[in-house]
Amino acid sequence: MADKEAAFDDAVEERVIHKEYKIWKKNTPFLYDLVMTQALEWPSLTAQWLPGVTRPEGKDFSIHRLVLGMLTLDCDASYYDSEKGEFGGFHSVSGKLKRN
């Protein structure tokens, strides 16, 4: 019985989160000049913009780099191997923006 109640509570909480996200997403044009979104495999609790913006000559865009810290709750060890001391699971996401 407690498992069913917990599952119901989780489902309700998930619906509330989804509804709040949809409201936020709908209002982003009023809150921000620019919003780019990318679905991640795991939640990211930290983000850091890296220095060194690249502006290719003759192009109308710039390249920015961002590091995201992932929280996997030990479910996925593909990002850091503590035995080898190696990082992995690097992904590259690109987005093109057009300014008017």
N, C-alpha and C positions, 0 to 999 in steps of 0.2 A: 504494500500500500504506500509506504514512504517513497519507494522508487517511482511510482506513478506520479505522486505529488511533485517530486523533485523534477521529473521529466516535464510535467506540465508547467512548473515554474520556469524552467529553462526555456521552454518554447515561448512562453509569454514574454520573458525578458528579451529573447531573440527578436520577436516581433516588434517590441518597443524600440530596440536599437535600430532595426531596419527602418522603421517609420521615422525616427529622429534623423537618420542618415538621409532619407529621401527629402525631408524638409530642409536640412542643411544644404543638400546638393541643389535644390530648387532655388535657394536664396543666395547661392554663391555669386551670381552676377552683381548683387547689391553689396556684398561684403568685400570682394576682392577684385583687383584688376585682372588677374589671371589665375586660373586653377587648372592644374593637370593632375589627373588621377591615374593610379595604376594598382590593380588588385595584386596583393602580395600573398605568397604561399603561407606565411606566418606573420603574426603581428610584429610591428616594428616599434620598439619603445624609445629608440634614439635615432636621431638623424643629424648629419653634419655635412654642410656644404664644404667642399674642398676648395682650396685656393687655386688660382691659375685659370681664369676664364679664357677660353680659346676663341678667337674671332678670325676664322679663315678669311684670307684676303680674297676680295672679289665676291664674297658671299654675303647674304643678308641675314645671317643668323650667328649666334654664338653658342659655344658648347660649355655647359656647366656640369660638374661632377658632384654626386651626392653619395654619401655612405649611410647605409641603414643598418642598425643593429637588430638582429632578429631574435625573438623569443620562441624557442621550439619546445620548451619543457622536456628536454631530453628525448623527444620523439624522433628527431632527425639529427643525426650526427654528421650530415654532409657539409656543414658549414665550418666546423672546427674539429680537427682530429687532435685530441690532447696527447695521444701516444706519439704521434709524429710531429706535433707542434706546427701543423700546416692548416692554412685556411683554404677553403674551397667553396663551391657553390656560388661563384660569382656570376651575376647576371647583368646584362646590359639592356636597358630600356631606352628607346629613343622616342622623342616626340617632336613634331614640327609645329611651330606656331607661326601664325601670320598676323602681323600688326597692321591695323588700318590707320 
